[in-house]
Amino acid sequence: MSSIRKHWRVLLLGGLISLAAIYLVVKQINLQELGRALGQAQYGYVLPTAILIILGLAARAVRWRVLLNYLLPLWRSFNIINVTYLINGLVPFRMGELARAFLATRAKPPIPMFTSFSTIIVERLLDTLAVLIILGLALTEAQIPPELQAAASAFAPMVIVGFAVLVILAINPGRSATLAARIIPAAIAKRWHIIQWFQQFLDGLKPLTHIGTLLPILLWTVIAWSLSIASGYVLMIAFFGEGNWMATCLFTAAASFAVAVPAVPGNVGPYEASIVLALQAMNLSGTYETMVAFAIVIHALNLGMSAVLGVFGFIQEGISLEQLSEGMRGIRQQESAAG
C-alpha cells in the first residue's frame, strides 16, 4: 500500500511538472502566430525525418543485439526495442525496460532477465555519455548559465567511472561473484539466488571485455545519436528555412534530459519546454511561436513513430498487452525478491 502511495506521489509530481512546463511555454504565445507557423511549415521534410528516426531505432536495435552477444535476431531486437519505447512513452518509471527484459526471456534460447538488465544499464551509461558529449559541443555556442555548464562537466567523469566499474566487474566474473558472495550474507544469497542472478548480470557485460564487440557497441552508439541529430536538423529546415547543427545538438541533449523528468505520459510539457529553451539559448532568428511549433511537431512525430512501430512490434511478438503486463509483474516480483 505504501508503494502505491509513493507511486501516486510521483505521478502527481509528474502532472504538476507537466502543467508548469506547459504554462511556461504557452504564457508567451500568440495563438494566431502559432497557427501561422504551423501552417507555413514545409511538411515535405517530415518524411525524411521519419526515415532518419526509424534508422536511429534500427541502430539502437543493432547495438542491443551486439550487447546480447548476438543472441537475438536483428528483426526481433528491433521489434522489442520499439515495444520498449512505446511502453516508456505511456507508463512512468521506465516500465518499458521491464517489458524488454520479459520479451527477451521469450526468445529461444531464453535470455536471462538480469542479463538483459545489465545490457540496459550499459546502454544508459553510453547514452548519457553521448548526450554529455553532444551537450559539450553545443555549449561552445549556447548562452546558458555557467552553473549548468559546470554541472554537465562534472557529470561526465561520473558516467565514465560507472562504465569503467562495469568493465572491471566483467573482466573477471568469477572474482566478482566471489566478492559478492563475501559481501552478501549467505542466508540471504541462498534464499533469493542473488549470486546466480549476479552471474547472469555479469554475462550481459561480457561484450564489454572484448575489443571485437566493444568497438561495434561504441560505433553503433555514435551512429544512433548521429541519426537522431540528423533527424532534428532536417526538421529544422521545415520551420526555420535552414538547419543549425549546434542548435540541433543543444535541443537534442535538452530533450534527452527532459525525458528523465517525471511528467504525464509522453512527457508532454517538459519535452517541448526543453526544446524551446534550447532554441532560445542559441538566439535563432525564428519567432517564439515558430520555436513552439517546431517543438510540438518534432515531439508529435517521435511519439507517432513510437506508437506505430511499437504496435507493429506487439503484433510481431505475438503478445497481447495483458500478457505483457502479467510478465512484467512477474519480473517486478523477482526484482523485489532480489532486493
LOMAR-324954 format. One line per 5 residues: number of its first residue (from 1); their letters; for each residue x, y, z of N, C-alpha, C. Coordinates in steps of 0.1 Angstrom, whole numbers, always signed. Layout:
% LOMAR-324954
NUM = A = X/Y/Z/X/Y/Z/X/Y/Z; ...;
***
This chain:
% LOMAR-324954
1 = MSSIR = +8/-12/+0/+0/+0/+0/+9/+13/+0; +19/+12/+8/+28/+24/+8/+35/+26/-5; +38/+15/-12/+44/+16/-26/+34/+23/-35; +21/+19/-34/+11/+26/-43/+11/+41/-40; +11/+44/-27/+10/+59/-23/+23/+66/-29;
6 = KHWRV = +34/+59/-28/+46/+65/-33/+45/+68/-48; +40/+58/-55/+38/+60/-70/+29/+71/-73; +18/+72/-65/+8/+83/-67/+15/+96/-65; +24/+97/-55/+31/+110/-53/+39/+113/-65; +46/+103/-71/+55/+106/-83/+46/+110/-94;
11 = LLLGG = +34/+103/-96/+25/+106/-107/+20/+121/-105; +16/+124/-93/+11/+138/-90/+22/+148/-93; +34/+145/-89/+46/+154/-91/+48/+155/-106; +47/+144/-114/+48/+145/-128/+38/+154/-135; +25/+152/-130/+14/+161/-135/+17/+176/-133;
16 = LISLA = +22/+179/-121/+24/+193/-117/+36/+198/-126; +46/+190/-128/+58/+194/-136/+53/+197/-150; +45/+188/-155/+40/+190/-169/+31/+202/-170; +23/+205/-160/+15/+217/-161/+23/+229/-160; +33/+229/-152/+42/+241/-150/+50/+243/-163;
21 = AIYLV = +54/+232/-170/+62/+234/-182/+53/+239/-193; +40/+234/-194/+31/+238/-204/+28/+253/-202; +26/+257/-189/+23/+271/-186/+35/+280/-191; +47/+275/-188/+59/+282/-192/+60/+285/-207; +55/+275/-214/+56/+276/-229/+44/+285/-234;
26 = VKQIN = +32/+283/-229/+20/+289/-236/+18/+304/-231; +24/+307/-220/+21/+321/-214/+25/+332/-223; +35/+329/-232/+40/+340/-241/+35/+338/-256; +26/+328/-258/+22/+325/-272/+11/+334/-277; +13/+338/-289/+3/+344/-297/-3/+333/-306;
31 = LQELG = -15/+329/-303/-21/+317/-309/-22/+319/-324; -25/+331/-329/-26/+334/-343/-12/+331/-350; -2/+336/-343/+12/+334/-349/+16/+320/-348; +11/+312/-338/+14/+298/-337/+8/+291/-348; -5/+294/-351/-12/+288/-362/-5/+291/-375;
36 = RALGQ = +0/+303/-377/+6/+307/-389/+19/+299/-391; +27/+297/-380/+39/+290/-380/+37/+275/-384; +26/+269/-378/+23/+255/-381/+18/+254/-396; +11/+264/-400/+5/+263/-414/+16/+266/-425; +26/+273/-422/+36/+277/-432/+48/+267/-432;
41 = AQYGY = +48/+258/-423/+59/+248/-423/+60/+240/-436; +72/+236/-440/+73/+228/-452/+73/+213/-448; +61/+207/-448/+59/+193/-443/+65/+182/-452; +71/+186/-463/+78/+176/-471/+90/+171/-464; +95/+178/-454/+107/+173/-447/+103/+163/-436;
46 = VLPTA = +90/+161/-434/+86/+152/-423/+90/+137/-427; +88/+134/-440/+91/+120/-444/+106/+117/-442; +116/+125/-447/+130/+121/-444/+133/+121/-430; +126/+130/-422/+129/+130/-407/+124/+117/-401; +112/+112/-406/+107/+99/-401/+116/+88/-404;
51 = ILIIL = +122/+88/-416/+131/+78/-421/+143/+77/-412; +149/+89/-409/+160/+90/-400/+157/+85/-386; +145/+88/-381/+141/+83/-368/+141/+68/-368; +136/+62/-379/+135/+47/-380/+149/+41/-380; +158/+47/-388/+172/+43/-389/+179/+44/-376;
56 = GLAAR = +176/+54/-368/+182/+56/-355/+177/+45/-345; +164/+41/-346/+159/+30/-338/+166/+17/-342; +167/+15/-355/+174/+3/-360/+188/+2/-355; +195/+13/-355/+209/+14/-350/+209/+10/-335; +200/+14/-327/+199/+10/-313/+196/-5/-312;
61 = AVRWR = +188/-10/-321/+185/-24/-321/+197/-33/-324; +205/-28/-333/+218/-35/-336/+227/-34/-324; +228/-23/-318/+237/-21/-306/+233/-31/-295; +219/-32/-293/+215/-41/-282/+218/-55/-286; +216/-59/-299/+219/-72/-303/+234/-76/-301;
66 = VLLNY = +243/-66/-303/+257/-68/-301/+260/-70/-286; +253/-62/-277/+254/-63/-263/+250/-76/-258; +240/-82/-265/+235/-95/-261/+243/-107/-267; +254/-103/-273/+263/-113/-279/+256/-120/-291; +247/-113/-298/+240/-118/-310/+230/-129/-307;
71 = LLPLW = +225/-129/-295/+216/-140/-291/+202/-138/-297; +199/-125/-301/+186/-122/-307/+188/-120/-322; +178/-124/-331/+179/-119/-345/+176/-104/-345; +182/-98/-355/+181/-83/-356/+166/-78/-357; +158/-85/-365/+144/-81/-366/+137/-82/-353;
76 = RSFNI = +140/-92/-345/+133/-93/-332/+138/-83/-322; +151/-80/-322/+157/-69/-314/+151/-56/-317; +148/-53/-330/+142/-41/-335/+128/-40/-329; +120/-51/-330/+106/-51/-325/+106/-49/-310; +114/-55/-303/+114/-54/-288/+118/-40/-284;
81 = INVTY = +128/-34/-291/+132/-20/-288/+120/-11/-290; +112/-13/-301/+101/-4/-304/+90/-6/-293; +87/-18/-289/+78/-20/-278/+82/-13/-265; +95/-14/-263/+101/-7/-251/+98/+8/-251; +101/+15/-263/+99/+29/-264/+84/+32/-263;
86 = LINGL = +75/+24/-268/+61/+26/-267/+56/+26/-252; +61/+16/-245/+57/+14/-231/+63/+26/-223; +75/+30/-225/+81/+41/-218/+74/+54/-220; +68/+55/-232/+61/+68/-235/+47/+68/-229; +42/+57/-225/+28/+56/-220/+28/+54/-205;
91 = VPFRM = +38/+48/-199/+38/+44/-185/+51/+50/-178; +49/+56/-166/+61/+61/-159/+70/+50/-154; +81/+55/-148/+91/+46/-141/+98/+37/-150; +100/+41/-163/+107/+33/-173/+103/+19/-174; +90/+16/-173/+84/+3/-173/+87/-5/-186;
96 = GELAR = +90/+3/-196/+94/-4/-209/+106/-13/-208; +115/-9/-199/+127/-18/-197/+123/-31/-191; +113/-31/-183/+108/-44/-177/+102/-52/-189; +95/-45/-198/+89/-52/-209/+100/-58/-218; +110/-51/-220/+121/-55/-228/+128/-68/-222;
101 = AFLAT = +130/-68/-209/+136/-79/-202/+127/-92/-203; +114/-89/-202/+104/-101/-203/+104/-106/-217; +103/-98/-227/+102/-102/-241/+115/-110/-244; +126/-106/-239/+139/-113/-242/+139/-127/-236; +132/-129/-225/+131/-142/-219/+123/-152/-227;
106 = RAKPP = +115/-146/-237/+107/-155/-245/+114/-159/-258; +127/-155/-259/+135/-159/-271/+139/-174/-269; +144/-179/-280/+148/-193/-280/+163/-193/-285; +173/-196/-276/+171/-199/-262/+167/-186/-254; +161/-188/-243/+157/-176/-235/+169/-168/-229;
111 = IPMFT = +168/-155/-229/+178/-147/-224/+175/-143/-209; +183/-147/-200/+180/-144/-185/+177/-130/-183; +168/-127/-174/+163/-114/-171/+175/-104/-167; +184/-109/-158/+194/-100/-153/+205/-98/-164; +206/-107/-173/+215/-104/-185/+210/-93/-193;
116 = SFSTI = +197/-92/-195/+191/-81/-202/+193/-68/-194; +191/-69/-181/+192/-57/-173/+206/-51/-174; +216/-59/-174/+230/-54/-174/+232/-47/-188; +227/-53/-199/+229/-46/-212/+221/-32/-212; +210/-32/-205/+202/-19/-204/+210/-9/-197;
121 = IVERL = +217/-13/-186/+225/-3/-178/+236/+2/-186; +243/-7/-194/+254/-3/-203/+248/+7/-213; +237/+4/-219/+231/+14/-228/+229/+27/-222; +223/+28/-210/+220/+40/-203/+233/+48/-201; +244/+42/-197/+256/+49/-195/+262/+54/-208;
126 = LDTLA = +262/+46/-218/+267/+50/-231/+258/+62/-237; +245/+61/-235/+237/+72/-240/+239/+85/-232; +240/+83/-219/+243/+95/-211/+256/+102/-214; +266/+94/-217/+279/+99/-221/+278/+106/-234; +270/+100/-244/+268/+106/-257/+261/+119/-256;
131 = VLIIL = +251/+120/-247/+243/+132/-246/+253/+143/-240; +261/+139/-230/+270/+149/-224/+280/+154/-235; +285/+146/-243/+294/+150/-254/+287/+159/-264; +274/+156/-267/+266/+164/-276/+264/+178/-270; +261/+177/-257/+258/+190/-249/+271/+198/-249;
136 = GLALT = +282/+192/-247/+295/+199/-247/+298/+206/-260; +294/+200/-271/+296/+206/-284/+287/+219/-285; +275/+217/-281/+265/+228/-282/+269/+240/-273; +274/+237/-261/+277/+247/-252/+288/+257/-257; +295/+253/-267/+305/+262/-273/+299/+274/-279;
141 = EAQIP = +286/+273/-282/+279/+285/-288/+267/+289/-281; +261/+281/-272/+249/+284/-265/+252/+293/-253; +242/+302/-250/+244/+311/-239/+235/+306/-227; +241/+298/-218/+234/+293/-207/+242/+296/-194; +236/+295/-182/+243/+299/-170/+256/+290/-168;
146 = PELQA = +267/+296/-163/+279/+288/-161/+277/+277/-151; +267/+278/-142/+264/+267/-132/+260/+254/-139; +252/+256/-150/+247/+245/-157/+258/+238/-165; +267/+247/-171/+278/+241/-178/+288/+234/-169; +290/+239/-157/+298/+232/-147/+292/+219/-143;
151 = AASAF = +279/+219/-141/+272/+206/-137/+274/+195/-148; +272/+199/-160/+274/+190/-171/+288/+184/-172; +298/+193/-170/+312/+189/-170/+315/+180/-159; +309/+182/-147/+312/+173/-135/+305/+160/-137; +294/+159/-144/+286/+146/-145/+293/+136/-154;
156 = APMVI = +301/+141/-164/+307/+132/-174/+317/+123/-167; +326/+127/-158/+335/+118/-152/+328/+107/-144; +316/+110/-138/+309/+101/-130/+304/+89/-140; +299/+93/-151/+295/+83/-161/+306/+74/-166; +318/+80/-168/+329/+73/-173/+334/+63/-162;
161 = VGFAV = +334/+67/-149/+338/+59/-138/+328/+47/-137; +315/+50/-138/+305/+39/-138/+307/+29/-149; +310/+34/-161/+312/+24/-172/+325/+16/-169; +335/+22/-163/+348/+15/-160/+346/+5/-150; +337/+8/-140/+334/-2/-129/+328/-15/-135;
166 = LVILA = +318/-13/-145/+312/-24/-151/+322/-32/-159; +331/-26/-166/+341/-33/-174/+350/-41/-164; +354/-35/-153/+362/-42/-143/+355/-55/-138; +342/-53/-135/+334/-64/-130/+334/-76/-140; +332/-72/-153/+331/-81/-163/+343/-89/-167;
171 = INPGR = +355/-82/-165/+368/-88/-169/+370/-101/-162; +367/-101/-149/+369/-113/-141/+356/-117/-133; +346/-123/-141/+333/-125/-134/+334/-135/-122; +343/-144/-123/+345/-154/-112/+349/-146/-99; +358/-138/-100/+363/-130/-88/+352/-120/-84;
176 = SATLA = +345/-114/-93/+334/-105/-89/+323/-113/-82; +319/-125/-87/+309/-133/-80/+314/-137/-66; +327/-140/-65/+332/-144/-52/+332/-132/-42; +335/-120/-47/+334/-108/-39/+320/-106/-34; +310/-107/-43/+296/-105/-40/+292/-115/-29;
181 = ARIIP = +297/-128/-31/+293/-138/-21/+299/-135/-7; +310/-128/-6/+316/-125/+6/+308/-113/+13; +303/-104/+4/+296/-92/+10/+282/-95/+14; +275/-103/+6/+261/-106/+9/+260/-118/+19; +252/-116/+29/+250/-127/+39/+246/-140/+32;
186 = AAIAK = +252/-151/+36/+249/-164/+29/+235/-168/+29; +228/-166/+40/+214/-170/+41/+205/-162/+31; +208/-149/+30/+200/-141/+20/+204/-145/+6; +217/-147/+3/+221/-150/-10/+215/-164/-15; +214/-173/-6/+209/-186/-9/+194/-186/-11;
191 = RWHII = +187/-178/-2/+172/-178/-3/+168/-171/-16; +174/-160/-20/+169/-153/-31/+178/-155/-44; +187/-164/-44/+195/-168/-55/+202/-155/-61; +207/-147/-52/+213/-134/-56/+226/-136/-64; +234/-146/-60/+247/-148/-67/+244/-153/-81;
196 = QWFQQ = +234/-162/-83/+230/-167/-96/+226/-155/-105; +218/-147/-99/+213/-135/-107/+225/-125/-110; +234/-124/-101/+245/-115/-103/+254/-121/-114; +255/-134/-115/+263/-140/-126/+256/-138/-139; +243/-139/-139/+236/-136/-151/+238/-121/-155;
201 = FLDGL = +238/-112/-145/+241/-98/-148/+255/-97/-154; +265/-104/-149/+278/-103/-154/+279/-108/-168; +271/-118/-171/+270/-124/-185/+267/-113/-195; +258/-104/-191/+254/-93/-200/+265/-83/-202; +275/-83/-194/+286/-74/-195/+298/-79/-203;
206 = KPLTH = +297/-92/-207/+309/-98/-214/+313/-91/-227; +303/-86/-235/+308/-80/-247/+317/-68/-244; +316/-62/-233/+325/-50/-229/+340/-54/-228; +342/-67/-226/+356/-72/-223/+363/-76/-236; +357/-76/-247/+363/-80/-259/+363/-68/-269;
211 = IGTLL = +374/-64/-274/+375/-53/-283/+367/-55/-296; +366/-68/-300/+358/-71/-312/+343/-68/-311; +338/-67/-298/+324/-64/-296/+323/-50/-290; +333/-45/-282/+332/-32/-277/+332/-21/-287; +341/-23/-297/+341/-12/-308/+328/-11/-315;
216 = PILLW = +322/-22/-320/+309/-21/-326/+298/-15/-317; +299/-18/-304/+289/-12/-295/+291/+4/-295; +303/+8/-294/+306/+23/-294/+302/+29/-308; +306/+21/-318/+303/+26/-332/+288/+28/-334; +280/+18/-330/+265/+19/-332/+259/+30/-323;
221 = TVIAW = +265/+32/-311/+261/+43/-303/+263/+57/-310; +274/+58/-316/+277/+71/-324/+267/+72/-336; +265/+61/-343/+256/+61/-354/+242/+64/-350; +237/+58/-339/+223/+61/-334/+221/+75/-331; +231/+81/-323/+229/+95/-319/+231/+105/-331;
226 = SLSIA = +240/+101/-341/+242/+109/-353/+229/+110/-361; +222/+98/-361/+209/+98/-369/+198/+106/-361; +198/+106/-348/+189/+114/-340/+191/+129/-343; +204/+133/-343/+207/+147/-345/+203/+151/-359; +206/+142/-369/+203/+145/-383/+188/+146/-385;
231 = SGYVL = +180/+138/-378/+165/+140/-379/+160/+153/-374; +166/+158/-363/+162/+171/-358/+167/+182/-367; +179/+180/-373/+184/+191/-382/+175/+192/-395; +171/+181/-400/+162/+181/-412/+149/+188/-409; +143/+184/-398/+130/+190/-395/+131/+205/-392;
236 = MIAFF = +143/+210/-387/+145/+224/-385/+143/+232/-398; +147/+226/-409/+146/+232/-422/+132/+235/-425; +123/+226/-421/+108/+228/-424/+103/+240/-417; +108/+244/-406/+103/+256/-398/+111/+268/-399; +124/+267/-400/+133/+278/-400/+139/+281/-413;
241 = GEGNW = +137/+273/-423/+143/+275/-437/+157/+270/-438; +163/+267/-427/+177/+262/-427/+179/+254/-414; +189/+245/-414/+192/+238/-402/+204/+245/-395; +206/+241/-382/+217/+246/-374/+222/+235/-365; +234/+230/-368/+239/+218/-362/+240/+220/-347;
246 = MATCL = +246/+232/-342/+248/+234/-328/+234/+235/-321; +225/+242/-327/+211/+242/-321/+205/+229/-320; +207/+220/-330/+202/+207/-330/+208/+199/-319; +221/+200/-317/+228/+193/-306/+223/+197/-293; +220/+210/-291/+216/+215/-278/+202/+210/-275;
251 = FTAAA = +192/+212/-285/+179/+207/-281/+178/+192/-281; +186/+185/-288/+186/+170/-286/+191/+166/-272; +201/+173/-267/+206/+170/-254/+196/+174/-244; +190/+186/-245/+180/+191/-236/+168/+182/-235; +163/+177/-247/+151/+168/-247/+154/+155/-241;
256 = SFAVA = +167/+150/-242/+171/+137/-236/+170/+138/-221; +175/+149/-216/+174/+151/-201/+160/+153/-197; +152/+160/-205/+138/+162/-201/+130/+149/-200; +133/+139/-208/+126/+127/-207/+128/+120/-194; +139/+123/-187/+141/+117/-174/+133/+124/-163;
261 = VPAVP = +127/+135/-166/+119/+143/-156/+105/+137/-154; +100/+135/-142/+87/+130/-140/+77/+139/-148; +68/+133/-155/+58/+140/-163/+46/+131/-166; +36/+137/-173/+25/+129/-177/+30/+120/-189; +22/+110/-193/+26/+101/-204/+30/+109/-216;
266 = GNVGP = +40/+104/-222/+45/+111/-234/+55/+123/-231; +56/+126/-218/+65/+137/-214/+60/+150/-220; +47/+151/-221/+42/+164/-227/+44/+175/-217; +50/+186/-222/+53/+197/-214/+68/+199/-213; +74/+191/-204/+89/+192/-203/+96/+191/-216;
271 = YEASI = +92/+181/-224/+98/+179/-237/+98/+192/-246; +86/+198/-247/+85/+210/-256/+93/+221/-249; +91/+223/-236/+98/+234/-229/+113/+233/-231; +119/+221/-230/+133/+220/-231/+138/+224/-245; +130/+220/-255/+134/+223/-269/+133/+238/-271;
276 = VLALQ = +123/+245/-266/+121/+259/-268/+132/+267/-261; +135/+263/-249/+146/+270/-241/+159/+268/-248; +162/+256/-254/+174/+254/-261/+175/+262/-273; +164/+263/-281/+165/+272/-293/+166/+286/-289; +160/+291/-278/+162/+305/-274/+176/+307/-270;
281 = AMNLS = +183/+297/-264/+196/+299/-259/+206/+301/-271; +202/+296/-283/+210/+297/-295/+208/+310/-303; +198/+318/-298/+195/+331/-304/+191/+329/-319; +183/+320/-322/+179/+317/-336/+170/+329/-341; +169/+331/-354/+162/+342/-360/+147/+340/-360;
286 = GTYET = +142/+328/-358/+128/+325/-359/+120/+331/-347; +107/+332/-348/+99/+338/-338/+97/+327/-327; +92/+332/-315/+90/+323/-304/+79/+312/-308; +69/+317/-315/+58/+308/-320/+64/+297/-329; +73/+301/-338/+80/+291/-347/+87/+280/-339;
291 = MVAFA = +94/+285/-328/+101/+275/-320/+91/+265/-313; +80/+271/-308/+70/+262/-301/+64/+253/-312; +61/+258/-323/+55/+249/-334/+65/+238/-337; +77/+241/-338/+88/+231/-341/+88/+221/-330; +88/+225/-318/+88/+216/-306/+76/+207/-306;
296 = IVIHA = +64/+212/-309/+52/+204/-309/+53/+193/-320; +57/+197/-332/+58/+188/-343/+68/+177/-341; +80/+181/-337/+90/+170/-335/+87/+160/-324; +80/+165/-314/+75/+156/-303/+64/+147/-308; +55/+153/-315/+44/+145/-321/+49/+135/-331;
301 = LNLGM = +59/+138/-338/+64/+129/-348/+71/+117/-341; +79/+120/-331/+86/+110/-323/+76/+101/-316; +65/+107/-310/+55/+99/-303/+47/+90/-314; +44/+96/-325/+37/+89/-335/+45/+77/-341; +58/+79/-343/+66/+68/-348/+67/+57/-337;
306 = SAVLG = +69/+61/-325/+69/+51/-314/+56/+43/-313; +45/+50/-315/+32/+43/-314/+31/+33/-326; +33/+37/-338/+32/+28/-349/+41/+17/-349; +54/+19/-346/+64/+9/-346/+62/+0/-334; +57/+6/-323/+55/-2/-311/+44/-12/-312;
311 = VFGFI = +33/-7/-318/+21/-16/-321/+25/-27/-331; +33/-23/-341/+38/-33/-350/+47/-44/-343; +55/-39/-333/+63/-48/-325/+55/-58/-317; +44/-53/-311/+35/-61/-304/+29/-72/-313; +26/-69/-325/+20/-78/-335/+31/-89/-338;
316 = QEGIS = +43/-84/-341/+53/-93/-345/+57/-103/-334; +57/-98/-321/+60/-106/-310/+49/-116/-306; +37/-113/-312/+26/-122/-309/+21/-122/-295; +21/-111/-289/+17/-110/-275/+7/-99/-273; -2/-101/-263/-12/-90/-260/-6/-82/-249;
321 = LEQLS = -13/-70/-247/-9/-61/-236/-11/-67/-223; -22/-75/-222/-25/-82/-209/-14/-93/-206; -9/-100/-216/+1/-110/-214/+14/-103/-210; +17/-92/-217/+29/-84/-214/+29/-79/-200; +17/-73/-195/+16/-68/-182/+18/-79/-171;
326 = EGMRG = +13/-91/-174/+14/-102/-165/+29/-106/-164; +36/-106/-175/+50/-110/-175/+58/-99/-168; +55/-87/-169/+62/-76/-163/+60/-76/-148; +48/-80/-143/+45/-82/-129/+54/-93/-123; +56/-103/-131/+65/-114/-126/+79/-110/-124;
331 = IRQQE = +84/-102/-134/+97/-96/-133/+99/-87/-121; +89/-79/-119/+89/-70/-107/+90/-77/-94; +82/-88/-93/+83/-96/-81/+97/-103/-79; +103/-107/-90/+117/-112/-89/+126/-101/-85; +124/-89/-90/+133/-78/-86/+131/-75/-71;
336 = SAAG = +119/-75/-66/+116/-72/-52/+123/-83/-44; +122/-96/-48/+128/-107/-41/+143/-105/-40; +149/-100/-52/+164/-98/-52/+168/-87/-43; +159/-77/-41/+162/-66/-32/+160/-69/-18;
***
